[in-house]
Amino acid sequence: MPRKPDGTFNTLFISVGRRVELVRAFRRAYQALHLRGEIVGLDIDPLAPALRVASRAYIVPRVDSPDFLPALLAVCRAERIDLIFPLIDPDIPVLARHRPALEALGARPAVLSEEAVALTSDKWKTLQLFDRAEVARPCSWLPEDLDPDRADYPLFIKPRSGSAAKHTFTVRDAKELAFFAGYVPGPIVQEYLPGPEITSDVVCDLEGNVLAVVSRKRLEVRGGEVTKGVTVSCPAVTAACVRIAKALPAIGPLTVQCILKDGKPFFTEINARLGGGFPLGIAAGVDSPRLLLARAAGLEVDLPPLGGYRQGVYLTRFDDSFFLTEAEREQMASRHF
């Protein structure tokens, strides 16, 4: 992607929420690359913490509102946006669907094609993708295809279309299966895998080239996001992630999840965005913001060897705070498009 005649390159993050660490990491990447440009953040909440660290910040309608797209296009036009990253799952299909309108303004969304989004947003279809990529995945059923009296418990149930680990439960017997099959929206049932769970940040550029893969073991999770983790080396996981990225095909960053059983990885789902634990990969030696920005802006950058990151690097998170006056909150809330 060529930069503008003035040499600037501007990045937009949608639904920035609590991702302060992410915005700061991209700001450091701008500095390391000597790249001039702004980081623009959008959210529906004027108290979203990451708005405080963006160069520019705007309040926009919810992504499911008919007013969202006009607001997004207005921001891209006014801020001369070059690159867009989604940070939560509901934003991904919207960006994919409206890619032509965004690219007409020079703003390229780092998201999969609509066809690939359909595969990653439906966990039943994701399993079929894993089969095509020839990677192992858990035995899985739709509830109507499973005989509760002959099932091998425990099992695991989750929504076909869900995020942040909502409505996910371990099922211990036929009675629980009957209850959760009616409680969980659009459920899929899988064999229970004992763990541990390995999450891999798969860094791909806008042309689908895999730039890096960093795998980490999730030690503690809160609201679906890792709060404690450690980098691990697993060549089988790295190789499988590359196959998955090529099978999609990938555009932009992915988060690929698997669970180990007897030391073998079984792949469970894909989040087509920057994962919440990606700063751990940076600490381990893979500066994914720098790689993504350089490739998108047409700058030369050396790629790390696959698996060439430090193992045994731990992440442990804590809460921090910003404090605003009423006037500052009102000022942020007034920045609508």
Number of C-alpha atoms within 10 A of each C-alpha: 16 13 16 13 6 7 11 16 22 23 23 28 23 22 26 26 20 14 17 17 15 22 23 15 17 19 20 15 20 20 12 10 15 9 18 13 18 19 22 24 25 27 22 18 18 24 20 20 19 24 27 18 18 21 15 15 24 23 22 25 19 15 19 11 9 10 13 16 20 13 17 21 19 14 21 23 15 10 16 20 25 26 25 21 22 23 21 19 18 15 18 25 21 18 26 19 15 14 19 14 14 23 15 10 15 19 23 23 24 27 27 28 18 16 13 20 22 14 19 22 22 18 21 21 15 23 23 13 18 21 13 13 18 13 19 16 20 18 12 18 16 15 19 10 9 13 11 16 10 8 13 13 16 15 19 19 24 23 22 20 15 18 17 13 14 12 15 17 17 18 22 14 15 17 11 14 24 13 11 22 20 11 12 17 14 15 23 22 27 21 19 20 19 10 17 15 19 24 27 26 28 29 29 26 22 20 13 17 17 22 22 26 28 31 28 28 23 20 16 13 13 10 10 12 14 21 17 19 22 20 24 20 17 17 12 11 25 20 14 19 27 21 18 24 23 16 15 21 16 27 24 26 31 24 23 25 22 25 22 15 15 9 10 14 24 22 25 19 22 23 20 27 25 23 21 19 24 26 19 23 26 16 15 18 15 26 22 27 23 21 23 22 22 20 19 21 19 11 14 10 13 8 14 15 11 16 19 15 22 15 18 14 16 17 19 12 11 6 4 7 6 9 10 12 8 9 9 13 13 13 11 20 17 12 14 15 17
